[in-house]
Amino acid sequence: MISALLFWIIVGLIAGALAKWAMPGPDPGGILVTIIIGIVGAVLGGGLLSLLGIGGGAGSGGWIFSIVAGFIGAVILLAIYRMVANRTV
């Protein structure tokens, strides 16, 4: 369990950096918030994939698929974060 969580945190760091590269522009929280969003997106994406029985995890060596899943989760969360943070009331 702990090794899988550490795996997804590492994947999240990579996915967060890739998400920032794919979605350039000013973020309300800066690079640190983007990295945290990447980690959360990867952990959520990895958990969802595990529930669905798809993809690789810490023990199966599915790094590329895991990074892609984390990247997708990070981009989705980053887009949601930007919409919420930039909303004017």
N, C-alpha and C positions, 0 to 999 in steps of 0.2 A: 504493500500500500504506500509506504513512504517512498520507496524507490520510484514508483509510478508517478507520484506527485512531484518529486524532484525532476524526473524526466520531463513532465509537462511544463515545469517552470523553466527549464533550459530551452525547451521548444518554444515556449512563450516569449523568451528573450529574443530568439531569432525571429519568430513570427511578428513580434512588435516592431522590430527594426525593419522588416520587410513591409509591414503595413504602413509605417511612416514613409517609407520610400515610395510605395504605391499611391499613397494619398498625401502628397506634399501640401504644405500650407501651414498657416499658423494654427496651433492647437491651443485651446484655452488654458491647458495645464502644463504645456511644455513637453519635453522629451521624457521626463520621468513618469508623468501620467500616461503617456503613450506606451511606455514599456510595461507599466502595471496593467494597462488595458490589454496589451498583448499577452501577458501572462494569464490574466483572467479569461481571455478569449480562448487561449490554448487549453487551459484546464477544463473549461466548459465544453469546448469542442471535443477534447479527448474523452471526457466523461460521456458525452452524447454518443460518440463512436463506440465506446465500450458497451454502452447499453444496447446499441443496435447490433453489436457483434461484428463491427466492420473495422478494418484497419489494424495498424500495429500499435503496440504499446511499448513499455519499457523493456519487456523481455523478448519481444518478437523481432526487434530490429527494423521496424517500419519507420525509419527516420524521415524519409522523403514524404511519405503519405501523411505522417504526423505533422510535419512542418506545414504542408499544404492545408491540412485541417485546422491547425492553429492559426495560420495566416488568414483563412476565411473567417474564422471566429473573431480574430483581432480586427479585421477590416470592418466586419459588421458592428462590433462594439464601438470601434472608433467613429464610424458614421453616426451611430445612435448618440454617442457622447457629444459629437460636434453639433448635432441637431438640438439636443437638450441644452447644452452650454451656450449656444449662440442664439437661443430663442429670446425674442424681445417680447415683453408683456406690456 
